[in-house]
Amino acid sequence: MNEVLDLRIMPKAGFYDHELDYNYTDDTHQNQLIETTMVELPILLKYKSMRRGNVRMYMVGGVTPSIEASGKNDVASTSANLDVNKVNLTIDAGLGFDFYFPLFKFSQEIRFQRGVVNMLGDDQSIYSDPLKRINTNTISIYFIFQ
């Protein structure tokens, strides 16, 4: 967009394991593992500092809509599984550094994502009864070569 502000759209696939641990009052323990493959489309603004030699610091922020691509929820689900929605929306914020080399640019970035959408599905089960809301919280480290 200009010297210090860029619009970044970087489609990606994310492979996630979500583990829920249930500790009951009678000292029993149960867990539920949910594996999802998400197609994500981050829409980010990148605010860059002035370049100092071959290094530049930057901040990123924006939103990431995503949709499940694995189809695991389409397989015959039983009442013993936790139902999760197929779409999600997160708010993203992060920091990074651009390192300039003669033939390429290398960027290191740490990004925090906070889910906005309630991921808990409508199907009732023993796993969903004690829950009111499920949000995604992610910390990611990116290494980008350009």
GIQUIGI-V410836 format. One record per helix or strand of 2 or more residues. SS is the DSSP state (H for helix, E for strand). FROM is the first residue (numbers start at 1). TO is the last residue. If there is no record, write none. Layout:
# GIQUIGI-V410836
ss = <SS	SS>
from = <FROM	FROM>
to = <TO	TO>
This chain:
# GIQUIGI-V410836
ss = <E	E	E	H	E	E	E>
from = <5	29	55	72	87	105	137>
to = <23	48	68	74	100	115	145>
